[in-house]
């Protein structure tokens, strides 16, 4: 993955364009509906770029990224990170041109969804609900809605038609239009200022295994024609939103079939949401960075050593998958997921750093995630402003004995903290430092029970072996 300084430099120039005329009402939509999802930094970048457009214009003057850094008070890495999030959520498209070694960009701002599109999106509204809670979500719905139009059936329409108000032009006028047709056409290098309604977020269909889904669907029960392009798009979004595999999606599709053997999209969404809430105790998913952001990845070359391979794995894998791998492919418990989710959002730790934390704690506490212990280390790392996998591993190595002491203080006996971790091929040396700890309890024996536990842990860690 390229670093931010490989993508943009302060001297690189850019111009701002608008895909459609941005209205003042868009500011409220961005502030109340988008900002909770993308954060204040992304909001600031978008609003700054918007401010560079003159009123009711579609293009700005050329600027440098150095100016953007000064305007926002952000460094280049923060601006690049914000740009990626804006692109991902559909508010920005970026185009680059290389001309004689000089790089220039077009930042094309896209209008946000209107309130109706947002609250019926099926993805963004779910993330917003989970982020701000039931009461504030209901308040925003009231803020962006009004009373419905009175029933037209109770009124008599008296609107005049066009032909009732206007008369047709005289032949001489038509000849005038023909003689001046060139002036009436739009110039080739111009466009009218207008507004194009934005489309909702669409997850790439390649992220879902439709072949496996089709293989599991009996065509006599679910005709292939029922899987229209629109239905496939909804399935891709729901699979991403609720982490639904093809097997479970098949059952949800069955429940969404109507009497015409068509898939009811609203029932499909409702079925997916009900399934997720059932298995997650009425919770809804959060919008999070699924893997370590590219700008915070340090292993950019092909890994050669075992530690480099581990770093690459932790940087390109989501915390959920790391938990699954530690469980030998099994689904992690709901309590473990809740611990990781709370730490990620409360302590603002990046996914790669969370992965190091999970591995470290699991190996030091007999494959158990203890909430208090995890939160204590996470709080320490947050105060140290740990951002990369490498920094997290170095700090864990440096503070290794301190963390072991924290384990001892949580237990009535030091048996759990002094348990020697099992080394695997992809585990770096610092995971094994406790084996040389002079304070190690001499009472630790080699009983058959301990050996059996070690073998069980080793089996769980096979997923990391390359």
C-alpha positions, 0 to 999 in steps of 0.5 A, spaced: 500 500 500 502 506 498 503 511 503 500 518 503 506 522 501 506 517 495 499 520 493 500 527 494 505 532 496 504 539 498 506 542 492 501 538 488 495 543 485 488 541 485 481 545 483 475 543 486 469 542 481 461 540 483 457 534 480 451 538 481 449 545 484 450 545 492 445 548 496 445 551 503 440 545 505 446 540 504 450 543 509 444 541 514 444 534 511 452 534 512 452 536 519 447 532 522 447 526 518 454 525 515 458 528 520 457 523 525 459 517 520 465 521 517 468 525 523 469 532 524 476 532 520 472 529 513 467 534 514 472 540 515 475 538 508 469 537 505 466 544 507 473 547 506 473 545 498 466 547 498 468 554 500 473 555 494 467 554 489 464 561 488 457 562 489 453 558 484 459 556 480 461 549 479 469 550 478 474 553 483 481 557 481 487 552 482 490 551 489 496 547 492 495 542 498 499 547 502 494 552 502 489 546 504 493 544 510 494 551 512 486 553 511 484 546 515 490 546 520 491 539 518 497 535 516 497 532 509 496 525 512 490 527 515 487 530 509 489 524 505 485 520 510 479 524 510 479 524 502 479 517 502 473 517 507 469 522 503 470 518 497 468 512 500 461 515 502 460 518 496 461 525 497 468 526 493 471 523 486 478 524 485 481 525 478 489 525 477 493 528 471 501 527 470 504 533 466 511 533 465 512 530 472 507 535 475 501 532 479 495 535 479 488 533 481 480 535 480 476 534 487 469 533 484 464 534 490 458 530 490 451 533 493 449 529 499 443 524 499 437 528 500 433 526 507 428 521 504 434 518 500 438 517 507 433 515 511 431 510 506 438 508 504 438 501 508 446 502 510 447 509 512 441 510 516 443 503 520 450 506 521 447 513 524 442 509 528 447 505 531 452 511 532 447 516 535 442 512 538 434 511 538 432 518 541 437 523 537 435 519 531 428 520 532 429 527 533 433 528 526 427 524 523 422 529 525 427 535 524 428 533 516 420 531 515 414 535 515 406 533 515 404 530 509 400 533 503 393 533 504 389 528 501 388 530 493 382 526 493 378 531 497 380 537 493 378 539 486 384 541 482 383 547 478 390 548 475 390 551 468 394 547 462 399 550 458 395 550 452 390 554 456 395 559 458 399 560 452 398 561 444 402 558 439 408 562 436 407 565 429 411 562 423 415 568 423 418 567 430 419 560 428 423 562 422 427 567 427 429 561 431 432 557 425 436 563 423 439 563 430 439 556 432 447 556 433 446 562 438 441 557 442 445 551 442 450 550 448 457 551 447 462 545 446 466 547 452 460 549 457 455 546 461 449 548 464 449 549 472 444 545 475 443 539 480 444 532 479 441 527 484 446 523 488 445 515 488 446 511 494 452 507 497 453 501 493 458 496 495 462 492 489 458 486 488 465 482 487 465 482 495 459 477 495 459 470 493 453 470 488 456 463 485 455 460 492 448 463 493 446 461 486 448 454 488 444 453 494 438 456 491 433 451 488 431 454 482 424 451 482 423 455 489 427 462 487 427 463 480 433 466 477 429 472 474 427 474 481 435 476 482 434 482 478 440 487 478 437 491 483 436 485 488 443 483 487 445 490 489 441 490 495 444 483 497 451 486 496 449 492 501 446 487 506 451 482 506 457 488 507 452 491 512 450 485 517 456 480 515 452 475 512 455 469 508 451 466 502 448 460 506 445 465 511 443 470 505 439 464 502 434 463 508 433 470 508 431 470 501 426 465 502 423 469 507 422 475 502 419 471 497 412 474 495 406 470 492 409 472 485 415 469 486 419 475 486 424 478 492 421 483 496 426 488 497 423 491 503 422 484 506 429 482 504 432 488 508 427 487 514 429 479 514 437 481 514 436 486 520 432 482 524 437 476 523 443 480 525 439 483 531 437 476 533 444 474 533 447 480 536 442 481 542 438 487 538 444 491 537 445 494 530 452 494 526 457 500 527 461 503 521 468 502 522 475 502 519 475 494 517 482 494 516 488 498 518 488 505 514 493 505 508 496 511 511 498 507 517 501 501 514 508 500 515 509 494 511 509 496 504 514 491 501 514 484 500 515 481 507 521 476 508 521 475 515 516 472 520 515 478 524 514 482 517 509 477 515 505 478 521 505 485 521 502 484 514 497 480 516 495 484 522 495 490 517 491 487 512 486 483 516 480 486 520 479 485 528 473 480 527 477 476 522 483 475 527 478 473 532 476 468 528 483 465 526 485 465 533 478 461 534 481 456 529 475 459 524 470 459 529 465 465 530 468 469 536 463 470 542 458 476 543 462 478 549 469 478 545 466 482 540 463 487 544 469 488 548 473 489 542 468 494 539 467 498 545 475 499 546 475 501 538 470 506 539 472 509 546 479 509 545 479 510 538 484 505 536 486 503 529 484 496 527 491 494 526 493 496 533 487 492 536 489 486 532 496 487 536 492 488 542 488 482 541 494 477 540 498 479 546 492 479 551 490 472 548 497 469 548 498 472 555 491 470 558 490 463 556 486 465 550 481 469 554 479 476 553 478 479 560 475 486 559 478 490 564 485 487 562 484 489 555 481 496 557 487 498 561 492 496 556 488 500 550 487 506 555 495 506 555 496 505 548 491 511 546 495 515 551 501 514 547 497 515 541 499 508 538 497 508 530 501 503 527 502 495 528 509 496 529 509 501 534 504 497 538 508 491 538 514 495 540 511 498 546 508 491 548 515 489 548 518 495 552 512 494 557 511 487 557 513 486 564 508 491 566 502 488 563 504 482 566 503 485 573 497 488 571 494 481 569 497 479 576 493 484 580 487 482 577 487 475 579 488 472 586 493 468 584 499 469 579 497 462 575 494 465 569 499 471 568 505 466 569 503 461 564 508 460 558 505 462 552 506 457 546 510 460 540 508 459 533 512 461 527 509 467 526 509 470 533 515 475 534 520 474 540 517 479 544 511 474 545 515 469 548 519 474 553 516 471 559 519 465 558 526 469 561 522 472 566 526 471 573 520 473 577 516 467 574 513 462 579 517 456 580 511 452 582 509 452 575 509 444 573 509 440 567 502 436 569 498 433 564 493 438 564 497 444 563 500 440 557 493 439 554 492 446 555 498 448 551 496 443 546 489 446 545 492 453 545 497 451 539 491 448 535 488 455 536 494 458 533 495 454 527 491 459 523 497 464 523 502 459 521 504 460 513 
